[in-house]
Amino acid sequence: MRIVFFGSPEFAVPSLDALIDAGHEVRAVVSQPDRPAGRGHGTTPPPVKVAAKSRGLTVLQPAKVSEPESVESLAALDAEVFVVAAYGQILRQRVLDIPSRGCLNVHASLLPRHRGASPIAAAILAGDALTGVTIMEMVRALDAGPMVARVEELISPFDTTGSLEERLAERGAELLANVIDEWASRRLAATRQDESLVTYAPQISRADALLDWSVPAVELWRRVRAYQPWPVAFTRFGDLELRVHEAWPLDSETGEAGTVLPVRALPPEAGGSGEETFAVQTGDGVLAIRRLQKPGGRPMSGLEFLRGQRDFVGARLG
């Protein structure tokens, strides 16, 4: 089929590759404009652009994809299908109406659960044991279109948004390649979403990653995992901002929330063999801090951090 692919982050790359490898004619790839990134704030292309260029594909990067000039360029491509995977811009109806067969979206949740911009993090934050990818037909409303197919994926206690995203990207790409022909030929019917089961996954900001020690340890543990690799959970110790990369919830103790507690061994279910680290009192239970990072430094274990920090045990964070 003649396809225009819309995507920007690493999550979308396997879906683009799957369409090309399946023999479809990708007439163009639409991605977000290059953005400043890194310490030097140099301009960096989206991963999908890099992948598309390596395949010799035409790449379009409109600042606003629904503007008249962009709509005209897309219409000239004469595509049968638009495929969207984490593109990063809302497609207005005048864009959705362009392809003759319609538009498909690769969404990283089991819709109608976790509609929105951050479905993978939302699944971890909610404590879901199961997530997946849904291929859906696109409509004007947010992630509300009929579902073409879904695939499930278990969430491990050790999963972060980063690790889960890698698996979901591959599962979603495989699913897309398996169903797009049947869907396009109308041999595969789409199913309406149950609106009574809808939940939303709003855009994440850096402010969301500030750890509030008054909430339960299990919830903070989920936040540490959900905000890895971005924006990374953090707390404050005096003038220092400490980034928390790995943690584990432990049984309840009595104390003031945010208080740094002495070193203890982690339980076997934490995956370590007698690993020891410090913990922090929360509103319910304590949170063992396995890896953290000082400003300008590298991530280190809890014990390694303690060796260079006087009077840390007994101090209050936050």
Secondary structure, 3 states (H helix, E strand, C coil): CEEEEEECCHHHHHHHHHHHHCCCEEEEEECCCCEEECCCCEEECCHHHHHHHHCCCCEECCCCCCCHHHHHHHHCCCCCEEEEECCCCCCCHHHHCCCCCEEEEEECCCCCCCEECCHHHHHHHCCCCEEEEEEEECCCCCCCCCEEEEEEEECCCCCCHHHHHHHHHHHHHHHHHHHHHHHHCCCCCCECCCHHHCCEECCCCHHHHECCCCCEHHHHHHHHHHCCCCCCEEEEECCEEEEEEEEEEECCCCCCCCEEEEEEECCHHHCCCCCEEEEEECCECEEEEEEEECCCCCCEEHHHHHHCCCCCCCCECC
